[in-house]
Amino acid sequence: MAGLKCPTCGRSFNSEDTRALPLCSDRCRQLDLGRWLDEKQSLPHLAAPDEDEKPQGQGESPAD
């Protein structure tokens, strides 16, 4: 595989010339890791459809 673009620095590179795939270098790999650890980069949280809804019967007092 050749002609990849590093997501950290944007530089084009040959995949055969690096050990840090999908990044171009160890430096970019360290920068990327730092962003994840500092929580500057994360995966989006998508709420489950039922997570936002209140379950039926919650908060209601039982009928006597």
C-alpha positions as CSV (number, residue, x, y, z in Angstrom):
1,M,0.0,0.0,0.0
2,A,1.4,3.4,-0.9
3,G,0.3,7.0,-1.0
4,L,-1.3,7.3,2.5
5,K,-1.9,10.6,4.2
6,C,-1.0,10.9,7.9
7,P,-4.1,11.9,10.0
8,T,-1.9,13.7,12.5
9,C,0.4,15.9,10.3
10,G,-1.3,15.5,6.9
11,R,1.9,14.5,5.2
12,S,1.7,11.9,2.4
13,F,3.9,8.8,3.0
14,N,4.6,5.3,1.7
15,S,3.2,2.6,4.1
16,E,6.3,0.5,3.5
17,D,8.5,3.2,5.0
18,T,7.0,3.3,8.5
19,R,6.4,1.1,11.5
20,A,3.7,3.5,12.9
21,L,0.8,2.7,10.6
22,P,-1.7,4.4,10.1
23,L,0.6,7.3,11.0
24,C,3.7,8.4,9.2
25,S,6.2,8.3,12.1
26,D,6.8,7.5,15.7
27,R,6.6,11.2,16.4
28,C,3.1,11.5,15.0
29,R,2.1,8.3,16.9
30,Q,3.2,9.9,20.1
31,L,1.3,13.1,19.3
32,D,-1.8,11.1,18.5
33,L,-1.5,9.2,21.8
34,G,-1.1,12.4,23.7
35,R,-4.4,13.8,22.2
36,W,-6.3,10.6,23.3
37,L,-4.8,10.7,26.8
38,D,-5.6,14.5,27.2
39,E,-9.1,13.7,25.9
40,K,-8.7,16.2,23.1
41,Q,-9.7,13.3,20.8
42,S,-12.3,10.7,21.5
43,L,-15.0,8.5,19.9
44,P,-18.5,10.0,19.8
45,H,-21.0,8.8,22.4
46,L,-24.3,7.8,20.8
47,A,-27.1,7.3,23.3
48,A,-29.1,4.1,22.9
49,P,-32.7,4.9,21.7
50,D,-34.2,3.9,25.0
51,E,-31.5,5.5,27.1
52,D,-33.1,9.0,26.8
53,E,-36.6,7.7,27.5
54,K,-38.0,7.2,31.0
55,P,-39.1,3.6,31.5
56,Q,-42.9,3.2,31.8
57,G,-44.1,3.2,35.4
58,Q,-41.0,4.9,36.8
59,G,-42.0,7.7,39.2
60,E,-45.6,6.6,39.5
61,S,-47.0,5.5,42.8
62,P,-48.6,2.1,42.8
63,A,-52.4,2.1,42.7
64,D,-54.1,1.0,46.0
